[in-house]
Amino acid sequence: ILGGVGALVLIVGGWFAYSNLYQAPKQKEAVEQMYRAQLQFERDSFALALTNPAPGFSGFLDIIDNYKGSAAANAANYYAGICYLHLGEYSAAIDYLESFKPDGDVLPIMKYGALGDAWSERGDFSKAMKNYQRAVGAGGNDFLAAYNLKKIGMLHERDGNKAKARQAYEQIQSEFPLTPAGSDIEKYLSRVQ
C-alpha cells in the first residue's frame, strides 16, 4: 500500500513539477518570442513573420521547433500555415495547418476554412469541399459558417452542379441572412436559377 501511495505521489508531484517548473516558463518565453512575428503577420509581412521578424526574436518556424508541446508552438502552426497560404506555398500551408490543434468555437472553423482554401489553390477541389464542409459543421459562428457555405456553393457552381450550389446559397439566405455573405446572396442565387 505504501509503495502504491508513494508511486501516486511521485506521479502527481512529477506532473505538477513538469507543468509549473518547465512547461509554464517555456510557454511564457515562447509568447514573448512570438510577439514580433505576430506584428509582422499583422503587417502582411509573411516571409518575415516566418523566419526573421526582428533581431533577437524568433519567427513562427523557430517557435514551432524550439517550443514543441507548448500552446504557443501550436498557435505558431496556424500562423505559419496562413503565412504559407498567402505566400503561395500551398503544400507547406497544408502541412502546418494540419499540425494545428484548434480548440473553442472559432479556431476549428478557421483551420478547416484555410485548409479548404489551400486545397482549392492546389486544384484538389474534392479535398477543398470536404474541408469547407468541416468548417461549416465545426462551430457556432454564423459569420464564418456563412462564409464557408458560400465557398461550397461557388465550388458546386464551378463543377456545374447548380442544384447543390442553390442549396448552399438558400441555406445562407434562410439561416444566416444578417451576415455579410447573406447580404449579397441574392445575386448568387440568381446565377444558379
C-alpha positions as CSV (number, residue, x, y, z in Angstrom):
1,I,0.0,0.0,0.0
2,L,2.8,2.4,0.9
3,G,4.5,1.6,-2.4
4,G,1.3,2.4,-4.4
5,V,0.8,5.7,-2.4
6,G,4.4,6.6,-3.0
7,A,4.1,5.9,-6.7
8,L,1.0,8.0,-6.9
9,V,2.7,10.9,-5.0
10,L,5.6,10.6,-7.4
11,I,3.4,10.7,-10.5
12,V,1.3,13.7,-9.2
13,G,4.4,15.5,-8.0
14,G,6.2,14.9,-11.3
15,W,3.3,16.2,-13.3
16,F,3.0,19.2,-11.1
17,A,6.7,20.0,-11.3
18,Y,6.7,19.5,-15.1
19,S,3.6,21.8,-15.6
20,N,4.8,24.6,-13.3
21,L,8.6,24.4,-13.4
22,Y,9.1,23.5,-17.1
23,Q,6.0,24.0,-19.2
24,A,4.8,27.3,-17.8
25,P,8.1,29.1,-18.2
26,K,8.6,27.6,-21.6
27,Q,5.2,28.9,-22.7
28,K,5.9,32.4,-21.3
29,E,9.2,32.6,-23.1
30,A,7.6,31.4,-26.4
31,V,4.8,34.0,-26.2
32,E,7.4,36.7,-25.6
33,Q,9.4,35.5,-28.6
34,M,6.4,35.3,-30.8
35,Y,5.3,38.9,-30.2
36,R,7.3,40.4,-33.1
37,A,6.3,37.6,-35.5
38,Q,2.7,38.4,-34.8
39,L,3.3,42.1,-35.5
40,Q,4.9,41.2,-38.9
41,F,1.9,38.9,-39.6
42,E,-0.5,41.8,-38.9
43,R,1.5,43.9,-41.4
44,D,1.2,41.2,-44.0
45,S,5.0,40.6,-43.9
46,F,4.5,36.9,-44.1
47,A,8.1,35.9,-45.0
48,L,9.5,37.9,-42.1
49,A,6.9,36.5,-39.7
50,L,8.0,33.0,-40.6
51,T,11.8,33.4,-40.1
52,N,13.1,36.8,-39.1
53,P,10.6,39.2,-37.5
54,A,13.1,41.3,-35.7
55,P,16.7,41.0,-34.3
56,G,16.6,38.8,-31.2
57,F,13.1,37.4,-31.8
58,S,12.0,34.1,-33.2
59,G,9.8,33.6,-36.3
60,F,6.9,31.2,-36.3
61,L,9.1,28.4,-37.6
62,D,11.6,28.7,-34.8
63,I,8.8,28.9,-32.2
64,I,7.5,25.6,-33.6
65,D,10.9,24.0,-33.4
66,N,12.2,25.4,-30.1
67,Y,9.0,25.3,-28.0
68,K,7.4,21.9,-29.0
69,G,4.4,21.0,-26.9
70,S,3.6,24.5,-25.9
71,A,0.4,26.3,-26.7
72,A,2.5,29.0,-28.4
73,A,4.0,26.4,-30.8
74,N,0.5,25.1,-31.6
75,A,-0.6,28.7,-32.4
76,A,2.6,29.2,-34.5
77,N,1.5,26.2,-36.6
78,Y,-1.7,28.1,-37.5
79,Y,0.2,31.3,-38.2
80,A,2.8,29.5,-40.3
81,G,0.1,27.8,-42.3
82,I,-1.6,31.1,-43.1
83,C,1.7,32.7,-43.9
84,Y,2.5,30.0,-46.4
85,L,-1.1,30.2,-47.8
86,H,-0.5,33.9,-48.6
87,L,3.0,33.2,-50.0
88,G,1.5,30.7,-52.4
89,E,3.3,27.7,-50.9
90,Y,0.2,25.6,-50.5
91,S,1.8,22.3,-49.6
92,A,3.6,23.9,-46.7
93,A,0.4,25.7,-45.7
94,I,-1.5,22.3,-45.6
95,D,1.3,20.7,-43.5
96,Y,1.3,23.4,-40.9
97,L,-2.5,23.8,-40.8
98,E,-2.9,20.1,-40.3
99,S,-0.4,20.2,-37.4
100,F,-2.5,22.9,-35.7
101,K,-4.8,21.5,-32.9
102,P,-7.7,24.0,-32.5
103,D,-10.0,24.5,-29.6
104,G,-13.0,26.6,-28.9
105,D,-15.8,27.6,-31.3
106,V,-13.9,29.7,-33.9
107,L,-10.5,28.2,-34.4
108,P,-11.7,24.9,-35.8
109,I,-13.7,26.8,-38.4
110,M,-10.7,28.9,-39.3
111,K,-8.5,25.9,-39.6
112,Y,-10.7,24.0,-41.9
113,G,-11.6,27.0,-44.0
114,A,-7.9,27.8,-44.5
115,L,-7.3,24.1,-45.4
116,G,-10.1,24.4,-47.9
117,D,-8.5,27.4,-49.5
118,A,-5.1,25.7,-49.7
119,W,-6.5,22.6,-51.3
120,S,-8.6,24.7,-53.7
121,E,-5.5,26.6,-54.7
122,R,-3.7,23.3,-55.3
123,G,-6.6,22.2,-57.6
124,D,-7.9,19.4,-55.4
125,F,-11.5,20.6,-55.2
126,S,-12.8,17.4,-53.5
127,K,-10.5,17.9,-50.5
128,A,-11.3,21.6,-50.5
129,M,-15.0,20.8,-50.4
130,K,-14.5,18.4,-47.5
131,N,-12.6,21.0,-45.5
132,Y,-15.2,23.7,-46.2
133,Q,-17.9,21.3,-45.1
134,R,-16.0,20.5,-41.9
135,A,-15.6,24.3,-41.3
136,V,-19.4,24.8,-41.6
137,G,-20.0,21.9,-39.2
138,A,-17.2,22.8,-36.8
139,G,-18.8,25.6,-34.7
140,G,-21.3,28.1,-33.9
141,N,-20.0,31.2,-35.6
142,D,-22.6,32.5,-38.1
143,F,-20.3,34.8,-40.0
144,L,-17.7,32.0,-40.7
145,A,-20.3,29.3,-41.3
146,A,-22.0,31.5,-44.0
147,Y,-18.6,32.5,-45.5
148,N,-17.6,28.8,-45.9
149,L,-21.1,27.8,-47.2
150,K,-20.7,30.5,-49.9
151,K,-17.4,28.8,-50.9
152,I,-19.2,25.5,-51.0
153,G,-21.8,27.0,-53.3
154,M,-19.1,28.5,-55.5
155,L,-17.3,25.2,-55.8
156,H,-20.5,23.5,-56.8
157,E,-21.1,26.2,-59.4
158,R,-17.6,25.6,-60.7
159,D,-18.4,21.9,-61.1
160,G,-21.6,22.8,-62.9
161,N,-23.9,21.4,-60.1
162,K,-26.3,24.3,-59.9
163,A,-28.8,22.4,-57.8
164,K,-26.3,21.9,-54.9
165,A,-25.0,25.4,-55.3
166,R,-28.5,26.8,-55.0
167,Q,-29.0,24.6,-51.9
168,A,-25.9,26.1,-50.2
169,Y,-27.0,29.6,-51.2
170,E,-30.5,29.1,-49.9
171,Q,-29.1,27.8,-46.6
172,I,-27.2,31.0,-46.3
173,Q,-30.3,33.0,-47.1
174,S,-32.5,31.2,-44.6
175,E,-30.1,30.6,-41.7
176,F,-27.6,33.5,-42.0
177,P,-29.3,36.4,-43.6
178,L,-27.7,39.0,-41.4
179,T,-24.1,38.0,-42.2
180,P,-22.1,39.7,-45.0
181,A,-22.4,36.5,-47.1
182,G,-26.2,36.7,-46.6
183,S,-26.5,40.3,-47.5
184,D,-25.5,39.7,-51.2
185,I,-26.6,36.1,-51.6
186,E,-29.5,37.1,-54.0
187,K,-27.0,37.7,-56.9
188,Y,-25.5,34.2,-56.3
189,L,-29.0,32.7,-56.2
190,S,-29.9,34.4,-59.5
191,R,-26.9,32.9,-61.2
192,V,-28.0,29.4,-60.4
193,Q,-31.7,29.7,-61.1
